Amino acid sequence: MQTTPLTESSLLPLVPAYDSILELAPYQTGKPIEELTREYGISDVVKLASNENPMGCSPRVTLAVTEQLGQLARYPDGNGYYLKQALADFNDVNIDQITLGNGSDDLLDILARSFVGANDAIVYSQYAFVVYSMLAKMQGATDVEVPAHRFGHDLKAMSQAVQDNPNTKIVFIANPNNPTGTQLEHKELRQFVASVPSSVLVVLDEAYIEYSPESNNRALIDEFDNVIIVRTFSKAYGLAGLRVGYALSSVAVADLLNRIRQPFNVSRIGLAAAAAALADQDFIEKTRLMNDEQMRWLEKQFDALGLGFIKSHANFIMVEMDDEDALLINQALLEQGVIVRPLLGYGLPTWLRITVGVAEDNMRLIDTLRSILTDD
Ligand SMILES: Cc1ncc(COP(=O)(O)O)c(C=O)c1O
């Protein structure tokens, strides 16, 4: 994968559609377990880097996936009827208010391609999910990054930024936010939506909503036609490997998105697995309880180690490595088989983002971190 900056001359005589495409850096994924095993010969790896569900997924998914195995020669239902019907019931919306995606990243991409052109702007917060700024660059649009307030979205400043940039087409808001774990109050979010012109699409990215049900802003869809909520089966539902996400919006917006998306953007197995996972809300409840309990335990350990952290409403937590270079600590953790996420790319060089694991994984993380910090 290309990691050095691209230059115009390196592609010549080919020329990308927009100069800003040359500024794109490849998305940094959490290191796969297989890669660490290959590089360091460690077989006993703990991955706390991609906000996946360490409990796996609902056992109902296995059955649903097995049932599809005899049908792999057949295309999936391009309309995803059964999954959409289940999501409509679950979210109390009409089926034609739903768009399915190959993960929620696919939906974010479809949104940018549908609404944002080269003369437009995308507004998002500093320290918000990195894909938003990448989409602006991909579309050749202006990316307006609004300084964060205490690591979270500063909605007043974001509203001002929309006013200052009348060509704004989309505002992206992650709630809870990745990587900071911060959450917005419903009241202030509603005020924000009311403050922006109805020609601006407000995208609420609720990838971690199951960990923070109180941040659910589903009601805004009924009130504002320019609000869209994007969710995923990759996090609490434990289906990151299958790539399924969905969007809730007005009928008109869903109609547009459904014209832009690829005809079979969710696989046959993905559709069946997501429907089975959605039906097992007990699993989601167990996931949430485990996450809450382990989050409290981790907070205590970070306190005991004298490490600062940001209160998180999701399944990960951002921890500050004092004045230490978090990249060095990250490297030392990797060498001992623990994968976490450094945040240099977010302009947070002293911070690590750690996904909450099951008790055993978290103990291993803390023991390894303690030994690294006390060895110095
Ligand atoms: C805030 C946020 N939005 C969207 C995504 C994309 O998730 P997926 O494409 O797996 O649904 C992520 C994944 O890390 C995320 O953190």
The ligand as a Gaussian input file, in Angstrom:
#p B3LYP/6-31G(d) Opt

LIG

0 1
 C      -17.775000       6.605000      13.597000
 C      -17.651000       5.487000      12.601000
 N      -18.423000       5.518000      11.517000
 C      -18.365000       4.548000      10.584000
 C      -17.476000       3.501000      10.707000
 C      -17.420000       2.489000       9.610000
 O      -17.802000       1.237000      10.018000
 P      -18.286000       0.115000       9.016000
 O      -17.944000       0.548000       7.618000
 O      -17.578000      -1.115000       9.433000
 O      -19.774000       0.028000       9.201000
 C      -16.636000       3.431000      11.817000
 C      -15.653000       2.343000      11.957000
 O      -14.688000       2.399000      12.644000
 C      -16.735000       4.457000      12.798000
 O      -15.950000       4.453000      13.873000

